[in-house]
Amino acid sequence: MNSPKSITFGELVKFMIERILKKRISDQLFKGKTIVLIGARQVGKTTLIQEILRDMEFLFLNGDDPLIKQQLTNPNTKQIETLIGSSKIIFIDEAQRIENIGLTAKIIHDQFKHVQLILSGSSAFELRNNTNEPLTGRKFEYALYPISYEEYEKSVGYIDALRDFESRLIYGFYPDVINQRGEERQILNEITQSYLFKDILSFANIKKPDALGKILQALAFQIGNEVSYNELAQLTGVDKNTVSNYIHLLELSCIIYPLTSFSRNLRNEIKTNRKIYFYDNGIRNAIIQNFNPIEFRNDIGALWENFLMTERLKRNHYHRVFANTYFWRTKQQQEIDYLEEADGKLSAFEFKWNTGAKVKIPSAFQDAYSADFKVITRENFREFVGVFG
């Protein structure tokens, strides 16, 4: 009789993490819509689709393959019919690489009603630009992010997730980072240098890549603070419009995302500023090259805030919670970290790494608005990020 094989914690993570979108996308197969999955490189899009289709026959077409690009660029109906043959499911990976993929997808959707088409792409802005108009009313679109804390805890269990929590604040939730313990820094540097900028530099006609890197590094140091485009322009030596355009491209590439200010009643409220957050703490730390442990950092408050903001974003997207999101601040520096507005109800949240910190809702906000108020700490964050029970 063979002895049981021991499984390391890393192996446990690798084989057991299941993505929340798996069931949702599976339920939408053959519902008469093209499925479009977008997200940054290396977040697990191809793995997710292959897992969904694991027990099915499907035709896999890689948009990075020159022959596939040639075959799918402006084909007619007969050419498409020859290519797909008797296949009932077509999965086109890195679909943004294919010129006019939106028009090709429209032909497949309209002329081959029995075929389920699935597109995935790492360049969100390219894929959206190419498919939005041709596939209007013809698609279900989903965004995949790095592994969420909810997915992580449900896969490894409460205790192991808690034990690994500080490492996740430092190294983040990219699948390869979680699966390859001891190689986190090398993997994050590879992702940052070789993947995240690849689509922007390839497709967006970036004339000053050095300025793009400086802008991104400046944003990494300013998590939780209002971002001034004028200051970034002075820092990087480019004009304000270039700063704005580059930040927009970074947002479309699923590297960063904005949070705008909330203002309704008070004259002294900040009305037009925005904060910038990163979709992953590990990517942020790779950009500033700081992987020091928690006890040796002076930016733990920023890491905590970025973690909570991003996990809340994942939770809302995956569970289809629709809410407007903001921060609130006055010219006198009264502030609230995060607001959600849904169905006419306003909820306010303050983030504190120090569980003993005393927090009181600002009187100006309390007098002006009717809102629930909650402080999120290490002791109660799980429900905030989507973990219940």
Number of C-alpha atoms within 10 A of each C-alpha: 3 4 5 6 6 7 9 9 12 13 14 13 20 17 10 13 16 17 21 18 18 13 11 13 18 13 10 14 19 16 11 17 21 25 21 23 23 25 22 23 26 18 19 19 23 20 12 19 20 15 15 16 15 11 8 11 11 18 17 15 19 18 23 15 13 11 11 16 19 13 13 23 15 17 17 11 14 8 12 18 15 9 15 18 9 12 15 17 20 19 22 25 23 22 29 27 23 25 16 19 24 23 19 20 24 20 18 21 20 14 13 16 14 15 21 22 26 22 27 26 24 28 25 22 21 19 24 18 14 20 22 14 13 18 21 10 10 18 22 18 16 17 17 22 26 23 22 25 25 20 18 21 19 15 19 18 11 12 10 14 18 13 10 10 15 14 18 20 21 26 23 26 24 25 16 18 21 21 18 14 12 10 12 22 20 12 18 23 17 13 20 19 13 12 15 21 18 17 21 21 14 9 12 13 9 16 10 12 14 11 20 23 15 16 21 22 17 18 25 22 15 15 20 22 15 19 17 14 19 14 13 21 18 12 13 17 13 16 13 17 12 18 22 15 12 22 22 14 19 21 19 19 24 23 22 22 17 16 19 19 21 24 17 9 10 12 10 13 21 21 17 10 17 19 19 21 26 25 25 27 24 28 25 29 24 24 21 14 14 13 18 10 12 14 8 9 12 9 11 18 16 21 25 19 21 23 23 21 22 23 25 18 17 25 22 15 17 19 12 9 12 12 16 14 18 20 24 21 21 19 11 9 11 14 18 21 18 21 22 17 16 12 8 6 11 17 15 21 19 19 23 20 16 12 13 8 10 8 11 11 17 12 10 14 20 12 8 11 12 12 16 13 16 14 18 19 19 12 9 11 15 18 13 16 21 18 16 8 4
